[in-house]
Amino acid sequence: MRRIICILIFYRKLILPSLAMAIALAFLESIIYGRFPWAEVGIGYILMTLVFQYFIYEKRNPNDYYFYYNMGLSKYLLWGTTLILSLLIVTILMIGYLICR
């Protein structure tokens, strides 16, 4: 249970900036093409979480990995869970969008 909480604390720093950037890029694309691209928001969110993880944890705060390592989480496990959580969130939102459509 402690590992799951640590993963969620790790992922919490990535959610808002990634979502904001993905929506901003989709909004720019909607200005060009005239429709809002929901699928590109999902793809952009997945890519932006990985980009922001690189900049936040690799460049700005590389010592944060020691905290997670002491909790039993390696850097590769954190990268993998970020990708899996992003895919899971996008999949759930896309299914919800298709059902409500």
Backbone as a chain_set.jsonl record, in Angstrom:
{"seq": "MRRIICILIFYRKLILPSLAMAIALAFLESIIYGRFPWAEVGIGYILMTLVFQYFIYEKRNPNDYYFYYNMGLSKYLLWGTTLILSLLIVTILMIGYLICR", "coords": {"N": [[0.823, -1.195, 0.0], [1.985, 1.174, 0.723], [3.76, 1.615, -1.346], [2.07, 2.143, -3.499], [0.909, 4.554, -2.72], [3.19, 6.166, -2.735], [3.78, 6.097, -5.479], [1.543, 7.456, -6.453], [1.95, 9.955, -5.276], [4.264, 10.664, -6.617], [3.262, 10.799, -9.252], [1.443, 12.82, -9.051], [2.605, 15.351, -9.367], [2.779, 15.53, -12.082], [0.331, 15.543, -13.385], [-1.369, 17.941, -13.716], [0.308, 19.913, -15.162], [0.835, 18.436, -17.507], [-1.704, 17.858, -18.543], [-2.658, 20.458, -18.977], [-0.86, 21.399, -20.927], [-1.34, 19.56, -23.004], [-4.014, 20.137, -23.639], [-3.729, 22.8, -24.407], [-2.126, 22.558, -26.703], [-3.882, 21.089, -28.289], [-5.906, 22.953, -28.519], [-4.65, 24.928, -30.044], [-4.367, 23.458, -32.372], [-7.046, 23.17, -32.994], [-7.72, 25.737, -33.722], [-6.393, 25.96, -36.127], [-7.472, 23.842, -37.739], [-10.211, 23.895, -37.274], [-11.798, 22.209, -35.68], [-12.121, 20.597, -32.5], [-9.628, 18.451, -31.465], [-10.075, 15.604, -29.921], [-8.822, 13.104, -29.695], [-6.162, 13.714, -30.097], [-5.629, 15.125, -27.798], [-5.503, 13.107, -25.903], [-3.288, 11.588, -26.818], [-1.376, 13.594, -26.721], [-1.388, 14.056, -23.961], [-0.291, 11.695, -22.928], [2.3, 11.804, -24.033], [3.17, 14.257, -22.978], [3.211, 13.773, -20.199], [5.414, 12.124, -19.984], [7.403, 13.82, -20.96], [7.272, 15.951, -19.103], [7.919, 14.51, -16.811], [10.564, 13.936, -17.342], [11.689, 16.545, -17.36], [10.961, 17.556, -14.809], [11.752, 15.617, -12.875], [14.21, 14.542, -13.756], [15.859, 16.675, -14.589], [15.269, 19.069, -13.033], [14.801, 18.254, -10.294], [16.666, 16.003, -9.482], [17.423, 14.628, -7.197], [15.147, 13.742, -5.968], [14.619, 11.183, -6.683], [16.003, 9.594, -4.88], [14.431, 9.533, -2.582], [12.22, 8.026, -3.473], [13.557, 5.712, -4.186], [14.413, 4.816, -1.705], [11.981, 4.072, -0.745], [11.561, 1.786, -2.083], [11.195, 1.904, -4.812], [12.309, 1.898, -8.052], [13.949, 3.965, -10.541], [13.262, 3.169, -13.12], [10.938, 1.739, -12.672], [9.272, 3.817, -11.842], [9.168, 5.344, -14.209], [7.894, 3.489, -15.851], [5.431, 3.112, -14.504], [4.404, 5.664, -14.761], [3.935, 5.807, -17.525], [2.065, 3.702, -17.794], [-0.036, 4.545, -16.059], [-0.767, 6.909, -17.371], [-1.643, 5.921, -19.855], [-3.8, 4.401, -18.927], [-5.503, 6.361, -17.792], [-6.084, 7.937, -20.07], [-7.328, 6.005, -21.681], [-9.629, 5.367, -20.157], [-10.907, 7.878, -20.147], [-11.334, 8.255, -22.907], [-13.057, 6.111, -23.485], [-15.211, 6.868, -21.907], [-15.858, 9.25, -23.235], [-16.637, 8.26, -25.757], [-18.865, 6.758, -25.031], [-20.607, 8.712, -24.002], [-21.021, 10.252, -26.209]], "CA": [[0.0, 0.0, 0.0], [2.877, 2.323, 0.802], [4.327, 1.833, -2.681], [1.035, 2.765, -4.333], [0.799, 5.953, -2.291], [4.385, 6.849, -3.238], [3.619, 6.27, -6.918], [0.557, 8.521, -6.666], [2.617, 11.217, -4.935], [5.16, 10.928, -7.743], [2.48, 11.12, -10.445], [0.647, 14.018, -8.784], [3.294, 16.518, -9.922], [2.77, 15.478, -13.535], [-1.019, 15.547, -13.955], [-1.856, 19.247, -14.166], [1.053, 20.515, -16.271], [0.688, 17.63, -18.722], [-3.043, 18.062, -19.074], [-2.743, 21.831, -19.484], [-0.098, 21.495, -22.173], [-2.026, 18.776, -24.039], [-5.2, 20.892, -24.047], [-3.272, 23.993, -25.12], [-1.709, 22.143, -28.047], [-5.094, 20.728, -29.037], [-6.615, 24.199, -28.821], [-3.964, 25.519, -31.193], [-4.723, 22.675, -33.546], [-8.446, 23.457, -33.341], [-7.733, 27.024, -34.419], [-5.928, 25.725, -37.489], [-8.336, 22.931, -38.497], [-11.616, 24.217, -37.074], [-12.493, 21.294, -34.783], [-11.281, 20.248, -31.353], [-9.187, 17.061, -31.656], [-10.048, 14.904, -28.634], [-7.836, 12.012, -29.718], [-4.83, 14.3, -29.938], [-5.456, 15.484, -26.386], [-5.061, 11.887, -25.229], [-1.913, 11.287, -27.231], [-0.547, 14.661, -26.164], [-1.267, 13.867, -22.512], [0.673, 10.612, -22.689], [3.639, 12.308, -24.341], [3.528, 15.347, -22.07], [3.577, 13.25, -18.884], [6.797, 11.648, -20.062], [8.267, 14.997, -21.108], [7.336, 16.659, -17.827], [8.668, 13.692, -15.868], [11.979, 14.145, -17.632], [12.133, 17.863, -16.928], [10.765, 17.775, -13.373], [12.508, 14.699, -12.024], [15.575, 14.289, -14.22], [16.628, 17.906, -14.698], [15.081, 20.03, -11.953], [14.919, 17.635, -8.971], [17.142, 14.616, -9.625], [17.581, 13.997, -5.891], [13.877, 13.17, -5.532], [14.65, 9.74, -6.92], [16.501, 8.923, -3.677], [13.272, 9.3, -1.721], [11.446, 6.911, -4.011], [14.401, 4.528, -4.122], [14.357, 4.344, -0.324], [10.665, 3.464, -0.562], [11.548, 0.536, -2.832], [10.786, 2.159, -6.196], [13.429, 2.299, -8.894], [13.661, 4.979, -11.552], [12.599, 2.517, -14.254], [9.575, 1.429, -12.24], [8.524, 5.073, -11.865], [8.911, 5.677, -15.613], [6.896, 2.542, -16.346], [4.113, 3.399, -13.922], [3.916, 6.903, -15.368], [3.39, 5.456, -18.826], [0.868, 2.878, -17.605], [-1.111, 5.382, -15.516], [-1.212, 7.822, -18.423], [-2.439, 5.132, -20.79], [-5.037, 4.027, -18.259], [-6.348, 7.553, -17.687], [-6.545, 8.296, -21.414], [-8.261, 4.973, -22.129], [-10.894, 5.552, -19.44], [-11.555, 9.092, -20.633], [-11.796, 8.041, -24.274], [-14.238, 5.246, -23.418], [-16.288, 7.729, -21.418], [-16.232, 10.173, -24.306], [-17.36, 7.525, -26.781], [-20.176, 6.376, -24.491], [-21.439, 9.908, -23.882], [-21.145, 10.867, -27.516]], "C": [[0.867, 1.26, 0.0], [3.479, 2.652, -0.56], [3.327, 2.53, -3.597], [0.882, 4.236, -3.986], [2.0, 6.754, -2.787], [4.3, 7.073, -4.742], [2.63, 7.389, -7.213], [1.123, 9.896, -6.3], [3.56, 11.625, -6.068], [4.385, 11.433, -8.953], [1.702, 12.427, -10.277], [1.291, 15.276, -9.37], [3.178, 16.604, -11.443], [1.391, 15.717, -14.148], [-1.395, 16.911, -14.523], [-1.014, 19.877, -15.274], [0.902, 19.745, -17.58], [-0.671, 17.836, -19.36], [-3.198, 19.461, -19.658], [-2.016, 21.978, -20.816], [-0.785, 20.729, -23.301], [-3.266, 19.512, -24.537], [-4.798, 22.143, -24.818], [-2.837, 23.652, -26.548], [-2.911, 21.745, -28.907], [-5.896, 21.965, -29.401], [-5.968, 24.913, -30.004], [-4.278, 24.767, -32.482], [-6.169, 22.933, -33.963], [-8.583, 24.807, -34.035], [-7.348, 26.825, -35.882], [-6.951, 24.928, -38.306], [-9.828, 23.134, -38.269], [-12.413, 23.238, -36.221], [-11.539, 20.926, -33.657], [-10.905, 18.771, -31.431], [-9.051, 16.32, -30.314], [-9.006, 13.79, -28.601], [-6.424, 12.555, -29.531], [-4.573, 14.78, -28.517], [-4.945, 14.271, -25.621], [-3.625, 11.538, -25.556], [-0.956, 12.332, -26.667], [-0.348, 14.522, -24.672], [-0.245, 12.782, -22.192], [2.097, 11.101, -22.934], [4.088, 13.385, -23.365], [3.863, 14.849, -20.673], [5.015, 12.752, -18.886], [7.777, 12.812, -20.185], [8.397, 15.739, -19.782], [8.04, 15.835, -16.764], [10.162, 13.883, -16.091], [12.45, 15.495, -17.083], [12.008, 18.076, -15.43], [11.692, 16.902, -12.546], [13.933, 14.449, -12.486], [16.428, 15.555, -14.194], [16.502, 18.796, -13.467], [15.327, 19.436, -10.569], [15.439, 16.205, -9.069], [17.298, 13.897, -8.287], [16.278, 13.432, -5.348], [13.839, 11.668, -5.742], [15.174, 8.981, -5.706], [15.373, 8.613, -2.71], [12.499, 8.074, -2.191], [12.249, 5.613, -4.001], [14.398, 3.949, -2.711], [13.0, 3.739, 0.02], [10.524, 2.171, -1.365], [11.141, 0.68, -4.286], [11.994, 2.626, -7.003], [12.977, 3.354, -9.898], [12.891, 4.369, -12.72], [11.159, 2.133, -13.915], [8.718, 2.688, -12.257], [8.221, 5.514, -13.291], [7.822, 4.767, -16.184], [5.504, 2.815, -15.796], [3.547, 4.706, -14.456], [3.279, 6.614, -16.72], [2.09, 4.662, -18.689], [-0.29, 3.695, -17.06], [-1.643, 6.355, -16.565], [-2.072, 7.095, -19.444], [-3.787, 4.748, -20.202], [-6.004, 5.2, -18.168], [-6.915, 7.935, -19.046], [-7.557, 7.28, -21.92], [-9.619, 5.135, -21.458], [-11.625, 6.788, -19.935], [-12.069, 8.941, -22.058], [-13.017, 7.129, -24.315], [-15.434, 6.043, -22.921], [-16.775, 8.702, -22.47], [-17.044, 9.465, -25.385], [-18.741, 7.072, -26.301], [-21.111, 7.574, -24.438], [-21.713, 10.582, -25.21], [-22.417, 10.43, -28.139]], "O": [[0.537, 2.266, -0.628], [3.684, 3.82, -0.891], [3.699, 3.406, -4.379], [0.74, 5.072, -4.878], [1.846, 7.898, -3.214], [4.705, 8.127, -5.232], [2.851, 8.186, -8.125], [0.801, 10.891, -6.95], [3.635, 12.8, -6.429], [4.804, 12.388, -9.607], [1.345, 13.066, -11.267], [0.581, 16.174, -9.822], [3.455, 17.654, -12.024], [1.299, 16.064, -15.326], [-1.709, 17.014, -15.709], [-1.585, 20.345, -16.259], [0.847, 20.351, -18.65], [-0.778, 17.973, -20.578], [-3.803, 19.629, -20.717], [-2.526, 22.623, -21.732], [-0.81, 21.201, -24.438], [-3.54, 19.51, -25.737], [-5.463, 22.509, -25.787], [-3.149, 24.384, -27.487], [-2.95, 22.03, -30.104], [-6.5, 22.023, -30.473], [-6.667, 25.443, -30.869], [-4.435, 25.368, -33.544], [-6.484, 22.916, -35.153], [-9.482, 24.989, -34.855], [-7.92, 27.457, -36.771], [-7.262, 25.298, -39.438], [-10.637, 22.585, -39.017], [-13.617, 23.43, -36.055], [-10.32, 20.939, -33.825], [-11.792, 17.919, -31.459], [-8.015, 16.414, -29.656], [-8.376, 13.566, -27.567], [-5.591, 11.924, -28.881], [-3.424, 14.835, -28.079], [-4.051, 14.396, -24.784], [-2.836, 11.228, -24.663], [0.133, 12.003, -26.197], [0.727, 14.828, -24.156], [0.572, 12.941, -21.285], [2.994, 10.841, -22.132], [5.253, 13.422, -22.969], [4.717, 15.437, -20.01], [5.746, 12.934, -17.912], [8.853, 12.792, -19.586], [9.499, 16.114, -19.381], [8.701, 16.401, -15.893], [10.932, 13.979, -15.135], [13.485, 15.575, -16.422], [12.87, 18.72, -14.831], [12.345, 17.386, -11.622], [14.795, 14.164, -11.655], [17.598, 15.504, -13.815], [17.511, 19.233, -12.913], [16.0, 20.06, -9.749], [14.699, 15.272, -8.759], [17.304, 12.667, -8.254], [16.298, 12.705, -4.354], [13.105, 10.96, -5.052], [14.815, 7.818, -5.521], [15.357, 7.55, -2.088], [12.168, 7.194, -1.397], [11.683, 4.534, -3.827], [14.383, 2.73, -2.539], [12.888, 2.974, 0.978], [9.473, 1.532, -1.327], [10.781, -0.305, -4.93], [12.622, 3.632, -6.671], [11.784, 3.6, -10.075], [11.968, 4.989, -13.248], [10.273, 2.194, -14.768], [7.553, 2.632, -12.648], [7.127, 6.01, -13.56], [6.94, 5.222, -16.911], [4.516, 2.758, -16.529], [2.331, 4.841, -14.589], [2.2, 7.124, -17.023], [1.122, 4.931, -19.4], [-1.416, 3.561, -17.539], [-2.848, 6.594, -16.632], [-3.116, 7.602, -19.853], [-4.801, 4.767, -20.899], [-7.195, 5.045, -18.438], [-8.105, 8.226, -19.159], [-8.554, 7.663, -22.533], [-10.652, 5.049, -22.123], [-12.841, 6.751, -20.125], [-13.14, 9.455, -22.381], [-13.926, 7.36, -25.112], [-16.538, 5.911, -23.448], [-17.976, 8.951, -22.583], [-18.033, 10.011, -25.875], [-19.682, 7.013, -27.092], [-22.285, 7.461, -24.792], [-22.6, 11.433, -25.285], [-22.727, 10.835, -29.259]]}, "num_chains": 1, "name": "protein.A"}
